Amino acid sequence: MLGASCPKLTQKGHGTWYFYFELEAGEGGKRQRVRRGGFATKEDAKTKASEVYRDVLGGTDVLSNATVGEDLRPWLKRKKSLARTTLHGYEEHINLYLEPHLGHIKRRDLKLRHIEGMYDAIG
């Protein structure tokens, strides 16, 4: 136990707490693992692990780095049977509100406060 005198403390992540847990197997039975680190205390790591696990149980893809903006257009393209006016309305909402206010946020990090912030800004 070298503590603060450890010569490796300057290395990234050394001296901090990490957590990981296994998810259901992905495509082709590929192993999937959530791993996060850099926490100052064991308690901080446990708190974040609980939060991420709750997100997983709620259906959040915690392994994706995609942003909300990257997912909006492909989502709209998958909507094949929309009426022309509905499609136009969705495009307008994406261009005017969703993309500018939420587009930069990683999908896995999107929270209610972000959506409330968007409504505050446009309301």
N, CA, C and O atoms as a DFTB+ gen file, in Angstrom:
492 C
 N C O
     1  1       0.829      -1.175       0.000
     2  2       0.000       0.000       0.000
     3  2       0.877       1.243       0.000
     4  3       1.314       1.697       1.058
     5  1       1.134       1.790      -1.167
     6  2       1.979       2.966      -1.286
     7  2       1.206       4.268      -1.098
     8  3       1.778       5.303      -0.755
     9  1      -0.095       4.198      -1.327
    10  2      -0.917       5.395      -1.161
    11  2      -0.515       6.500      -2.113
    12  3      -0.282       6.252      -3.296
    13  1      -0.432       7.712      -1.608
    14  2      -0.117       8.880      -2.423
    15  2       1.308       8.875      -2.948
    16  3       1.627       9.649      -3.851
    17  1       2.173       8.025      -2.410
    18  2       3.566       7.987      -2.875
    19  2       3.775       6.983      -4.008
    20  3       4.911       6.774      -4.433
    21  1       2.718       6.365      -4.499
    22  2       2.830       5.378      -5.567
    23  2       3.345       6.048      -6.845
    24  3       2.773       7.045      -7.285
    25  1       4.416       5.519      -7.446
    26  2       4.973       6.135      -8.658
    27  2       4.062       6.000      -9.881
    28  3       4.259       6.704     -10.871
    29  1       3.085       5.124      -9.827
    30  2       2.191       4.926     -10.970
    31  2       0.957       5.835     -10.941
    32  3       0.120       5.767     -11.841
    33  1       0.839       6.676      -9.926
    34  2      -0.344       7.534      -9.814
    35  2      -0.496       8.500     -10.981
    36  3      -1.596       8.992     -11.232
    37  1       0.580       8.777     -11.690
    38  2       0.484       9.687     -12.836
    39  2      -0.119       8.992     -14.053
    40  3      -0.501       9.661     -15.013
    41  1      -0.210       7.670     -14.030
    42  2      -0.791       6.937     -15.151
    43  2      -2.307       7.063     -15.120
    44  3      -2.922       7.044     -14.054
    45  1      -2.895       7.191     -16.292
    46  2      -4.340       7.372     -16.407
    47  2      -5.088       6.221     -15.731
    48  3      -4.838       5.051     -16.020
    49  1      -6.002       6.567     -14.834
    50  2      -6.851       5.586     -14.185
    51  2      -6.244       4.895     -12.983
    52  3      -6.958       4.238     -12.226
    53  1      -4.949       5.026     -12.793
    54  2      -4.318       4.359     -11.657
    55  2      -4.674       5.100     -10.372
    56  3      -4.569       6.324     -10.291
    57  1      -5.089       4.343      -9.389
    58  2      -5.459       4.951      -8.116
    59  2      -6.911       5.380      -8.039
    60  3      -7.310       6.069      -7.100
    61  1      -7.712       4.970      -9.034
    62  2      -9.139       5.288      -9.014
    63  2      -9.931       3.996      -9.026
    64  3      -9.386       2.923      -9.284
    65  1     -11.203       4.103      -8.749
    66  2     -12.083       2.944      -8.680
    67  2     -12.815       2.726      -9.993
    68  3     -13.202       3.678     -10.671
    69  1     -13.001       1.452     -10.341
    70  2     -13.703       1.040     -11.552
    71  2     -14.812       0.068     -11.179
    72  3     -14.817      -0.506     -10.090
    73  1     -15.754      -0.107     -12.105
    74  2     -16.727      -1.185     -11.977
    75  2     -16.952      -1.782     -13.353
    76  3     -16.710      -1.128     -14.367
    77  1     -17.408      -3.007     -13.389
    78  2     -17.864      -3.604     -14.637
    79  2     -18.887      -4.679     -14.328
    80  3     -18.903      -5.255     -13.240
    81  1     -19.746      -4.938     -15.314
    82  2     -20.675      -6.052     -15.212
    83  2     -21.012      -6.529     -16.609
    84  3     -20.894      -5.792     -17.588
    85  1     -21.430      -7.770     -16.674
    86  2     -21.769      -8.411     -17.936
    87  2     -23.214      -8.106     -18.319
    88  3     -24.101      -8.048     -17.468
    89  1     -23.428      -7.915     -19.614
    90  2     -24.776      -7.775     -20.161
    91  2     -25.142      -9.068     -20.880
    92  3     -24.332      -9.992     -20.962
    93  1     -26.356      -9.129     -21.395
    94  2     -26.729     -10.277     -22.225
    95  2     -25.813     -10.316     -23.429
    96  3     -25.329      -9.282     -23.890
    97  1     -25.579     -11.502     -23.931
    98  2     -24.718     -11.660     -25.102
    99  2     -25.296     -10.883     -26.283
   100  3     -26.512     -10.802     -26.460
   101  1     -24.403     -10.320     -27.080
   102  2     -24.815      -9.553     -28.250
   103  2     -24.986     -10.434     -29.466
   104  3     -25.169     -11.646     -29.348
   105  1     -24.923      -9.818     -30.639
   106  2     -25.071     -10.557     -31.888
   107  2     -24.028     -11.652     -31.976
   108  3     -22.858     -11.439     -31.658
   109  1     -24.456     -12.813     -32.406
   110  2     -23.544     -13.940     -32.546
   111  2     -23.018     -14.456     -31.215
   112  3     -21.989     -15.129     -31.176
   113  1     -23.705     -14.150     -30.140
   114  2     -23.271     -14.613     -28.823
   115  2     -22.062     -13.875     -28.282
   116  3     -21.419     -14.326     -27.334
   117  1     -21.752     -12.720     -28.899
   118  2     -20.577     -11.955     -28.478
   119  2     -20.761     -11.377     -27.075
   120  3     -21.810     -10.825     -26.743
   121  1     -19.725     -11.518     -26.271
   122  2     -19.733     -11.038     -24.888
   123  2     -19.823      -9.502     -24.869
   124  3     -19.150      -8.817     -25.639
   125  1     -20.666      -8.986     -23.973
   126  2     -20.807      -7.540     -23.819
   127  2     -20.603      -7.183     -22.353
   128  3     -21.189      -7.792     -21.458
   129  1     -19.762      -6.186     -22.132
   130  2     -19.432      -5.800     -20.771
   131  2     -19.465      -4.278     -20.645
   132  3     -18.946      -3.560     -21.499
   133  1     -20.080      -3.805     -19.574
   134  2     -20.065      -2.379     -19.248
   135  2     -18.896      -2.169     -18.302
   136  3     -18.755      -2.879     -17.307
   137  1     -18.062      -1.193     -18.618
   138  2     -16.907      -0.890     -17.765
   139  2     -16.757       0.621     -17.697
   140  3     -16.697       1.297     -18.724
   141  1     -16.696       1.137     -16.494
   142  2     -16.509       2.572     -16.281
   143  2     -15.505       2.747     -15.153
   144  3     -15.407       1.905     -14.260
   145  1     -14.766       3.836     -15.198
   146  2     -13.766       4.053     -14.160
   147  2     -13.470       5.510     -13.933
   148  3     -14.123       6.403     -14.471
   149  1     -12.449       5.720     -13.106
   150  2     -12.022       7.066     -12.791
   151  2     -12.720       7.648     -11.576
   152  3     -12.701       8.864     -11.384
   153  1     -13.336       6.811     -10.751
   154  2     -14.070       7.290      -9.577
   155  2     -13.118       7.451      -8.396
   156  3     -12.245       6.614      -8.168
   157  1     -13.296       8.520      -7.663
   158  2     -12.403       8.837      -6.543
   159  2     -12.573       7.869      -5.374
   160  3     -11.611       7.565      -4.668
   161  1     -13.796       7.390      -5.174
   162  2     -14.039       6.491      -4.043
   163  2     -14.798       5.261      -4.507
   164  3     -15.430       5.255      -5.564
   165  1     -14.719       4.232      -3.698
   166  2     -15.458       3.008      -3.969
   167  2     -16.956       3.286      -3.967
   168  3     -17.694       2.724      -4.776
   169  1     -17.403       4.142      -3.071
   170  2     -18.823       4.475      -2.971
   171  2     -19.313       5.186      -4.235
   172  3     -20.421       4.926      -4.703
   173  1     -18.484       6.088      -4.791
   174  2     -18.847       6.759      -6.048
   175  2     -19.016       5.742      -7.179
   176  3     -19.950       5.838      -7.975
   177  1     -18.114       4.778      -7.240
   178  2     -18.186       3.741      -8.273
   179  2     -19.445       2.888      -8.098
   180  3     -20.112       2.559      -9.079
   181  1     -19.767       2.534      -6.870
   182  2     -20.965       1.731      -6.598
   183  2     -22.233       2.495      -6.962
   184  3     -23.176       1.917      -7.502
   185  1     -22.257       3.786      -6.668
   186  2     -23.424       4.612      -6.986
   187  2     -23.639       4.670      -8.493
   188  3     -24.757       4.488      -8.974
   189  1     -22.562       4.924      -9.236
   190  2     -22.669       5.002     -10.694
   191  2     -23.018       3.645     -11.291
   192  3     -23.786       3.574     -12.251
   193  1     -22.464       2.564     -10.737
   194  2     -22.785       1.222     -11.225
   195  2     -24.276       0.947     -11.070
   196  3     -24.901       0.379     -11.966
   197  1     -24.843       1.342      -9.947
   198  2     -26.284       1.158      -9.720
   199  2     -27.101       1.950     -10.730
   200  3     -28.098       1.453     -11.255
   201  1     -26.682       3.179     -11.001
   202  2     -27.383       4.030     -11.969
   203  2     -27.340       3.416     -13.366
   204  3     -28.362       3.348     -14.050
   205  1     -26.161       2.971     -13.787
   206  2     -26.013       2.377     -15.121
   207  2     -26.831       1.092     -15.213
   208  3     -27.475       0.832     -16.230
   209  1     -26.805       0.298     -14.161
   210  2     -27.573      -0.948     -14.159
   211  2     -29.072      -0.676     -14.282
   212  3     -29.772      -1.386     -15.005
   213  1     -29.571       0.351     -13.578
   214  2     -30.979       0.744     -13.705
   215  2     -31.293       1.158     -15.142
   216  3     -32.352       0.832     -15.677
   217  1     -30.353       1.884     -15.761
   218  2     -30.548       2.292     -17.155
   219  2     -30.653       1.072     -18.071
   220  3     -31.493       1.030     -18.970
   221  1     -29.796       0.086     -17.834
   222  2     -29.822      -1.150     -18.633
   223  2     -31.176      -1.832     -18.475
   224  3     -31.789      -2.235     -19.463
   225  1     -31.636      -1.960     -17.248
   226  2     -32.936      -2.603     -17.001
   227  2     -34.076      -1.828     -17.647
   228  3     -35.095      -2.411     -18.017
   229  1     -33.905      -0.504     -17.784
   230  2     -34.918       0.337     -18.418
   231  2     -34.850       0.335     -19.931
   232  3     -35.668       0.982     -20.585
   233  1     -33.881      -0.385     -20.505
   234  2     -33.796      -0.508     -21.957
   235  2     -32.789       0.394     -22.632
   236  3     -32.715       0.407     -23.861
   237  1     -32.005       1.155     -21.871
   238  2     -31.009       2.041     -22.461
   239  2     -29.835       1.239     -22.996
   240  3     -29.341       0.331     -22.327
   241  1     -29.390       1.571     -24.193
   242  2     -28.201       0.939     -24.767
   243  2     -26.978       1.668     -24.219
   244  3     -26.508       2.631     -24.825
   245  1     -26.466       1.223     -23.093
   246  2     -25.378       1.923     -22.406
   247  2     -24.033       1.743     -23.096
   248  3     -23.065       2.403     -22.719
   249  1     -23.945       0.878     -24.087
   250  2     -22.692       0.670     -24.796
   251  2     -22.568       1.551     -26.040
   252  3     -21.481       1.678     -26.603
   253  1     -23.655       2.148     -26.463
   254  2     -23.654       2.959     -27.677
   255  2     -23.059       4.336     -27.422
   256  3     -23.280       4.935     -26.370
   257  1     -22.307       4.830     -28.393
   258  2     -21.781       6.189     -28.347
   259  2     -22.553       7.125     -29.276
   260  3     -22.167       8.278     -29.469
   261  1     -23.642       6.621     -29.846
   262  2     -24.422       7.422     -30.784
   263  2     -25.079       8.595     -30.064
   264  3     -25.500       8.485     -28.913
   265  1     -25.153       9.711     -30.766
   266  2     -25.840      10.874     -30.220
   267  2     -27.300      10.851     -30.657
   268  3     -27.678      10.114     -31.568
   269  1     -28.096      11.653     -30.006
   270  2     -29.508      11.782     -30.374
   271  2     -29.606      12.236     -31.827
   272  3     -30.429      11.727     -32.588
   273  1     -28.769      13.189     -32.207
   274  2     -28.789      13.701     -33.575
   275  2     -28.472      12.645     -34.615
   276  3     -29.060      12.647     -35.696
   277  1     -27.557      11.747     -34.309
   278  2     -27.191      10.689     -35.254
   279  2     -28.326       9.690     -35.445
   280  3     -28.401       9.028     -36.480
   281  1     -29.199       9.578     -34.470
   282  2     -30.289       8.610     -34.552
   283  2     -31.581       9.165     -35.128
   284  3     -32.444       8.392     -35.543
   285  1     -31.736      10.475     -35.165
   286  2     -33.011      11.049     -35.599
   287  2     -33.323      10.781     -37.070
   288  3     -34.429      10.351     -37.398
   289  1     -32.372      11.026     -37.944
   290  2     -32.621      10.849     -39.387
   291  2     -32.861       9.372     -39.746
   292  3     -33.814       9.074     -40.465
   293  1     -32.027       8.450     -39.266
   294  2     -32.317       7.036     -39.564
   295  2     -33.682       6.585     -39.021
   296  3     -34.372       5.786     -39.654
   297  1     -34.061       7.099     -37.854
   298  2     -35.378       6.778     -37.298
   299  2     -36.467       7.232     -38.258
   300  3     -37.421       6.499     -38.519
   301  1     -36.322       8.442     -38.780
   302  2     -37.329       8.982     -39.691
   303  2     -37.378       8.187     -40.997
   304  3     -38.458       7.977     -41.548
   305  1     -36.228       7.747     -41.494
   306  2     -36.197       6.950     -42.729
   307  2     -36.896       5.606     -42.560
   308  3     -37.434       5.061     -43.524
   309  1     -36.892       5.075     -41.359
   310  2     -37.551       3.787     -41.108
   311  2     -39.070       3.917     -41.076
   312  3     -39.769       2.906     -41.127
   313  1     -39.591       5.125     -40.992
   314  2     -41.038       5.359     -40.952
   315  2     -41.567       5.424     -42.386
   316  3     -41.759       6.510     -42.933
   317  1     -41.799       4.275     -42.981
   318  2     -42.155       4.173     -44.401
   319  2     -43.592       4.582     -44.717
   320  3     -43.857       5.087     -45.808
   321  1     -44.506       4.380     -43.803
   322  2     -45.918       4.565     -44.144
   323  2     -46.509       5.866     -43.587
   324  3     -47.710       5.937     -43.324
   325  1     -45.679       6.880     -43.408
   326  2     -46.186       8.152     -42.900
   327  2     -46.830       8.967     -44.016
   328  3     -46.376       8.951     -45.160
   329  1     -47.874       9.663     -43.667
   330  2     -48.470      10.609     -44.611
   331  2     -47.466      11.739     -44.867
   332  3     -46.644      12.054     -44.007
   333  1     -47.542      12.336     -46.042
   334  2     -46.610      13.399     -46.428
   335  2     -46.593      14.533     -45.405
   336  3     -45.525      15.042     -45.063
   337  1     -47.750      14.925     -44.922
   338  2     -47.818      16.033     -43.969
   339  2     -47.224      15.648     -42.608
   340  3     -46.603      16.475     -41.940
   341  1     -47.417      14.403     -42.211
   342  2     -46.833      13.925     -40.953
   343  2     -45.314      13.901     -41.066
   344  3     -44.609      14.339     -40.156
   345  1     -44.816      13.386     -42.188
   346  2     -43.375      13.351     -42.434
   347  2     -42.794      14.761     -42.394
   348  3     -41.750      14.997     -41.786
   349  1     -43.470      15.677     -43.039
   350  2     -43.004      17.072     -43.049
   351  2     -42.988      17.643     -41.628
   352  3     -42.045      18.337     -41.247
   353  1     -44.017      17.356     -40.857
   354  2     -44.082      17.831     -39.479
   355  2     -42.945      17.268     -38.629
   356  3     -42.339      17.994     -37.841
   357  1     -42.654      15.960     -38.791
   358  2     -41.547      15.344     -38.049
   359  2     -40.211      15.982     -38.433
   360  3     -39.383      16.277     -37.571
   361  1     -40.013      16.191     -39.744
   362  2     -38.770      16.817     -40.211
   363  2     -38.608      18.213     -39.621
   364  3     -37.513      18.608     -39.219
   365  1     -39.695      18.938     -39.575
   366  2     -39.675      20.288     -39.022
   367  2     -39.310      20.272     -37.532
   368  3     -38.505      21.086     -37.081
   369  1     -39.893      19.360     -36.783
   370  2     -39.574      19.251     -35.358
   371  2     -38.108      18.864     -35.139
   372  3     -37.453      19.371     -34.228
   373  1     -37.606      17.968     -35.979
   374  2     -36.198      17.579     -35.873
   375  2     -35.306      18.779     -36.161
   376  3     -34.371      19.051     -35.408
   377  1     -35.586      19.496     -37.242
   378  2     -34.740      20.626     -37.655
   379  2     -34.799      21.802     -36.685
   380  3     -33.773      22.419     -36.396
   381  1     -35.986      22.114     -36.183
   382  2     -36.157      23.309     -35.362
   383  2     -35.882      23.094     -33.874
   384  3     -35.413      24.003     -33.190
   385  1     -36.171      21.899     -33.379
   386  2     -36.122      21.701     -31.930
   387  2     -35.179      20.589     -31.474
   388  3     -34.264      20.822     -30.684
   389  1     -35.409      19.393     -31.975
   390  2     -34.680      18.235     -31.452
   391  2     -33.186      18.294     -31.756
   392  3     -32.358      18.155     -30.855
   393  1     -32.850      18.497     -33.011
   394  2     -31.426      18.522     -33.398
   395  2     -30.657      19.659     -32.710
   396  3     -29.598      19.401     -32.137
   397  1     -31.144      20.893     -32.744
   398  2     -30.367      21.969     -32.114
   399  2     -30.227      21.835     -30.592
   400  3     -29.200      22.218     -30.032
   401  1     -31.232      21.305     -29.935
   402  2     -31.203      21.274     -28.470
   403  2     -30.703      19.955     -27.890
   404  3     -30.102      19.936     -26.816
   405  1     -30.948      18.853     -28.597
   406  2     -30.607      17.542     -28.050
   407  2     -29.625      16.753     -28.912
   408  3     -29.103      15.729     -28.472
   409  1     -29.371      17.211     -30.118
   410  2     -28.578      16.448     -31.078
   411  2     -27.178      16.099     -30.626
   412  3     -26.658      15.055     -31.019
   413  1     -26.551      16.926     -29.820
   414  2     -25.166      16.711     -29.392
   415  2     -25.036      15.748     -28.209
   416  3     -23.927      15.325     -27.880
   417  1     -26.150      15.399     -27.571
   418  2     -26.122      14.559     -26.369
   419  2     -26.077      13.089     -26.765
   420  3     -26.821      12.656     -27.645
   421  1     -25.214      12.330     -26.121
   422  2     -25.199      10.896     -26.375
   423  2     -26.545      10.317     -25.960
   424  3     -27.096      10.659     -24.913
   425  1     -27.049       9.449     -26.790
   426  2     -28.367       8.861     -26.550
   427  2     -28.452       8.228     -25.162
   428  3     -29.471       8.343     -24.481
   429  1     -27.384       7.567     -24.754
   430  2     -27.399       6.897     -23.447
   431  2     -27.402       7.880     -22.279
   432  3     -27.758       7.516     -21.158
   433  1     -27.002       9.140     -22.545
   434  2     -26.936      10.153     -21.491
   435  2     -28.148      11.074     -21.454
   436  3     -28.239      11.939     -20.583
   437  1     -29.073      10.901     -22.382
   438  2     -30.243      11.771     -22.443
   439  2     -31.092      11.596     -21.190
   440  3     -31.479      10.483     -20.834
   441  1     -31.371      12.705     -20.534
   442  2     -32.150      12.701     -19.298
   443  2     -33.333      13.663     -19.434
   444  3     -33.394      14.486     -20.347
   445  1     -34.255      13.528     -18.503
   446  2     -35.429      14.390     -18.484
   447  2     -35.042      15.865     -18.419
   448  3     -35.710      16.703     -19.024
   449  1     -33.980      16.189     -17.699
   450  2     -33.569      17.596     -17.568
   451  2     -33.180      18.191     -18.917
   452  3     -33.366      19.388     -19.133
   453  1     -32.639      17.373     -19.836
   454  2     -32.299      17.863     -21.173
   455  2     -33.562      18.228     -21.949
   456  3     -33.620      19.257     -22.622
   457  1     -34.561      17.373     -21.841
   458  2     -35.817      17.621     -22.550
   459  2     -36.529      18.833     -21.953
   460  3     -37.075      19.661     -22.683
   461  1     -36.521      18.933     -20.630
   462  2     -37.118      20.107     -19.980
   463  2     -36.387      21.370     -20.387
   464  3     -37.017      22.407     -20.598
   465  1     -35.063      21.302     -20.503
   466  2     -34.283      22.453     -20.951
   467  2     -34.647      22.888     -22.354
   468  3     -34.708      24.080     -22.657
   469  1     -34.895      21.884     -23.225
   470  2     -35.312      22.204     -24.596
   471  2     -36.657      22.939     -24.574
   472  3     -36.826      23.959     -25.242
   473  1     -37.597      22.417     -23.809
   474  2     -38.917      23.065     -23.749
   475  2     -38.827      24.461     -23.143
   476  3     -39.539      25.367     -23.576
   477  1     -37.965      24.646     -22.149
   478  2     -37.778      25.983     -21.563
   479  2     -37.229      26.951     -22.607
   480  3     -37.628      28.114     -22.660
   481  1     -36.307      26.458     -23.440
   482  2     -35.682      27.313     -24.441
   483  2     -36.642      27.696     -25.565
   484  3     -36.577      28.811     -26.084
   485  1     -37.528      26.784     -25.939
   486  2     -38.417      27.086     -27.063
   487  2     -39.762      27.643     -26.614
   488  3     -40.539      28.129     -27.435
   489  1     -40.039      27.575     -25.316
   490  2     -41.356      27.989     -24.819
   491  2     -41.344      29.392     -24.422
   492  3     -42.365      29.917     -23.979
